[in-house]
Amino acid sequence: MPDIAPLAEPMAPTILKQLVAHESQAAGFDVARVACIADLGHEAGRRLQHFLSERLHGDMDWLERTADRRQHPHVLWPEARSAILLGHSYAPDRNPLEALRDKNSGVISVYAQGSDYHDVLKPKLKRIAGALQRVSGADVKVFVDTAPLMEKPLAMLSGLGWQGKHTNLVSREHGSWLFLGAILTSADLPADEPEVDHCGSCRRCLDVCPTAAFPAPYQLDARRCISYLTIEHKGPIDRPMRPLIGNRIYGCDDCLAVCPWNKFAEAGQEMLFHARAETDNPPLSELLRLDDAAFRKRFAKTPIKRTGRARFVRNALIAAGNSGSPDLDQAIEPLLKDDSALVRGAAVWAAARLVGKERHAAHAALHRPHESDPSVLAEWDAEMAE
């Protein structure tokens, strides 16, 4: 398609949609669909209200603050007529659950092993939106999971996929491995047919969850979700949950990876989403030795960097405590005096798991926290009580 120039007369909606399809493919998206925003009901908004009223969102207070604007796209932008939903595959070339076998490695969710998808998708979306705006004169807004827009209900309305029993989007062509981007526009584009639910009687995603985070199909209790606990949760992870986390140190792919629809998904082609050596389920012994500067350098331009070093090392310490590898005790010991109380508390727990019973009392007495460190002292007291 030649360079796009503004037209003297309005372009037909079907031609505009063809333009969007062309630009989407040129930008590297694997699928693009259109939904009529007026056809979107309020069921998603009601589900969100139930989710929040039951406190299933944990300490993600930002969901409460933006709940009103999330109810429907017209609350966010009344002039929006059409929603363009775009999917970008990040499907792995191997089963991510295989990494759970190596207890000395930290398992990082597939989506976070490459470049931050926000940074990759936004320029692509702006390219498509800009082309549409230039030829149509319509207003456009782009979204990549950072504004109060519920993309998954729109994606189902557009025919891009459906929201599975694990609450994530599923595609018949790409399985559970799609990054979503959205463009809202005041242009009136022809809508695609909605997708229907193809989960049937399958419940693999529900049954595989290590922490039983699904109280029922299509319902998630974020407070029990490993992705929430290792990424969003800022404080100490509840003690009963720690053994269930295993060696997952950033996110969890279990419910995504077991979906039968993944058999149709080909490995994602975008090189920026491929795993780097630094993120490809690295050894825990390396991660436990990261100071803040090393953490920032190692995970630059990845989603992991936004979580911060303290939370990430907290996760690595829990994985170390679950590893059963006494050799990691040497890497844990310096963290008992880390600058971060969050890290110190996790180090107490991890160290207690790796020393033998005969060494436990002496080890604990040697590293007993000071009274001025109440949160870590409480962790130490809990270990002594077990």
N, C-alpha and C positions, 0 to 999 in steps of 0.2 A: 504494500500500500504506500503511495507517495506521501510526502510531507503534508500534514494536515493544515489547512488554512480555514479561517472563518468563512462561512457561506453567507451569501446575500439573502437567501431564503431558508426557512427552517427545513431541516432534514427530517425525512419520515422516520417515525419511531423504530420501524423494523431495520432501517439502515443504521440508525444509531446503535441498535443492539448488535448488529454485525460488526460495527466499529469496535464496540466494547469487547466482543469475542476475539477479534483480531489482535487488539492491543493486549488483552489478557494473555493470549498465547505467546505473543512476542516478549512479554515481560517474564515469562517462565511459569505462569500458573498452570496447574494441571486441569482445573475445572472452573467454569464461571457460570453462574445462574442468576436469574433476576426474579425478585419477588415484588408484588404490589403491597406496599405498606398498609394500605387501607384494608387488605384482606387478613391482616394479622390480628387475631383475637387477643383476649386479655388473660388467657389461661397461664401463660408464662409468668405474668405479673402476680397472679394469685399464688402460684407455686413459690415464687420468690418470697412473698409475704409469709407463707407458711414456714419456709426454711428459716427465715429470720425470727419469727415468733417462737419457734422451737429452740432457738439459740444454736442451731446446727452449724452456724458459720464460725463458731469459736471466737477468736479475737480479731477477726477481719472486720473491724468497725467501719471501714470504708464502704462496705456493702450496705450498712445501715444508712450512712450519710447520703448515699446516692440512690437509695431504693426508689424514691419517687420518680426520679428521672429514668430509671431502668424499666418502669412499668410498660412503656410502649415507646417506640421511636418518635411518635408525634409529640410526646412530652418533651423529648430532647430537642426536636426540630419540627415544628408544626408544618412547615412548607414541604417536607420530604414526601415524594410521591412513590419513588422506586428505590429498592435496595439491591445493589449488585453484590452478590456473595462470591468470594473467590477462595479456592482451596489450593494449597501448595503442599505436595506430598513430602514427608520426611521419613517415609517408611525405611526401616533398617534393612540391611542385607543379611542379617542373621537374627536368630531368636534372642531377644534381650534377656530372657529369663535364664539362659545358660550361664550368665555372669554371676548369678546368685550362688553358684557352687563354690566359687573361690572366696572363702571367708576372709582371706588376707587382702582382698581388693575391695574398694568402695564402689558400689554400683551407682552410676549416674543415669538418670532418665534419658532416653534417646533424644528427646526434644532439646535437652540442654547440652549435648555433647558438641554441638557446632556453634556457629555464630548466633547471637541473640536474634530470634525471629522478628522481633519488633523492628530492629534496625534493617533487616533484610527486606521485609515486606513493605514497609512504609514508602520507600522510594518507588517501588513497583506500582503501588496503589496510586501514588501521586501522578505517575506517568499516565496511567489509564484515565484517572479522573480529569487530568489536564486536557487530554485529547477530547474527552467527551464535552468538557466545558467549552473548548475552543470552537467546536463545530455546532454545538447546540445552543450556547449561551446560557445553559441551565446552571444553577448553583450546585456545588458538590461538596461533600465532606467525607474524609477518609477516616477509618477506624481500624486499629490493630490491638484490640484487647486492652486498651488503656482508658477508654471513655465508657460512661455508663450505658452501654448498648449490649443487649443480650443477642449475640450473633447466632447462637445455635437454633433458637426458634425460627429466626429469619432464614437460616440455611435450610431447615426442613421445609419451610413454606416455598423456598425457591427450587426445591428438588435436588439440592446438592447432597443431602444425606438425611439421616434421622437421628434423633437423640436416643441412644441405646439405654439398656437397663443400668449401665454404669454411669449414666448421665452425660457421657461424652458423645460427640458426633461420630456416626458410622456411615461409611460410604460403600456402596456395592462394588465400586471400582478400586477404592483406595483403603478400604478397611478403616481402622481407627487412627490412621496416621496422617491427618491433615491439619496444617496450620490454616486458620481462617483469617481472612481480611474482608472488610466491608466498605462499600462506597454508598452513601446515601445521596440522592439527587432529587432535584425538583423536576427533572425530566420524567415524562410518563412513558416508560419503556414496556414492551410486551413481556408479560410475566410467563415464567415456566411453570410446568405442572408441579404441584407439591409432591414430596416423597412420602411414602407410608412406612410404618414400622415393620421391619423384617426380622426382628429378634425372635419371634415365635415363642416356643417353649424353652429355648436355650437359656441357661443361667450360669454359664461358665464364668463370666466376669464377676458375678456375685459370689460364687463359691470359692474362687481362687483368692479373694482378698484376705491377706494375712491378719488383718485387724478387725474384720467384720464391720467395715465402714458403711455397708448398705443395709439399713434397717428394713428395706423393702425394695423391690424393683423400681428403678427410676427415682430413687431417693438416696441421697448421700448425707452422711453425718461427717462433716469435715473434721470434727474434733478427733475422729478415729482414723482419718485418712493419712497415709504416710506422706503423700505429696504435701498436704497441708502442714503436717508436723515438721517436716524437714525443710520446708521453704518459707511458709508464711508465719508459722508460730515463732514468737520472739523469745519466749522464756524457756525454762527447763521442760523437757518432755516428761509427762507423767511416768512414773516408774513402771507400772504394769505394762505400758506400751513399748518400753525399750527393747525387751527381748524379741518382740514381734516384728520389729523393724529389720532385724537381721543385719545385712551389710549394705542396705540401701541408704545412701548418704545424701542424695538429692533427688527427690521425687520417687515415683514408683510407676512401673509400666505393667504390672501384673494383669490388671483388668483389661488393659488395652491389648496386650500381647496374646491373650488366649481367645480373642474373638475369632470365630470361624471365617468371618468375611475377610480377614487378612490374607487368606489364601489367594485372593485375586489382586492383591497389592504388589506392584513392582517396586523395587528399591528406588527411593527418591534420587533424582538426578542433580539437584542443586548442591554443588560442592561445598558451599558455605554451611550447609546443614550436616555435613559428614563429621564424624568424630575426629578429634585431634588426639595426638599422643597424650597431651596433658589431661584430657577429659575422658579418655577411653577406659573407664573403670580402673583408675590408677591404684597402685599399692597404698594401703593405709599407712604404712611406715613413712611414706613421703608426705602424705597429707597432714599427719600429726605434727610434722616439723615446720609447717608453714607459718611464718610471721605475717604481719599485715601486708608488708611490701611484696613478699613472695606470693601471697595469695592473690593480690591484685594483678601482678604480672602474669601469673599462671592462667588466670581465668578472665583476662581482659577480653572484652567484646563478646562474652558469653552471658547467658542468663544468671549464671552462678555468682558472678561478681556483685550483682545487686543484693544478694542475700547477706553479704558481709562475712568477714573471716570468722567472727565469734560463733555464729550459728552454724557455719559450715564445719568448723572444727568440733563443735558440740556433736554434730552428726557423725563425724569420723570417730570420735571417742566412743559413741554408742556402738558403732560397728566393730570397733576394736574390742570392746567388752563382750560382744557377742561372738567374737572370732574363735575364742578358745586358744589363742596363740600367746603363750607367755613371753615370747620374744618381743612383743609389742610393748611390754611393760616399761622398757627403757625409754621408749619414745613418749610414753604417757607421763612418766614421773615429773619431767620439767613442767608439764601443764598443770600440775597441782598448785603451782605458784604463778600461773598465768595472770596477766593484767585483767582479764575478763572473768568476772564471777561466774558467768554462764559456762565458760570453759572449765574453770576450776571445779565446779560442781559435777560436770560430766566426767571429769578426770577422776574424781573420787569414786564414782560408780564403776567406771571402766577398770581402774586399778584393782578394785576389790574383786572384780570378776576374774582377773587373770592371775592373781597370786594364790598359791596353795593354802589350804586351811591352816597348816602349821605356821605359815608366815603372815596370815591375815592380821592377827592381833598386833604383832610387832610393826608391820607395815602401816597399819592404821594409826597406831600411837605415834609413830615417827612423823606422820604427815597430818596430824590433827590440826584442823583450821583454827585460826585465832578467833577469840570471842567477837572481835570486831567484824567478822565475816559471817554474818548470821545465815545467809542463804546457803553458803557452802557448809557451814557447821550443821545445818539441818540435814543436808545430804549425808554428811559423815555420821550423824546420829542415827539416821535411818539404816545405814549400812551396819552399824554396831548392833542394831536391834534385830537384824535378820539372823 
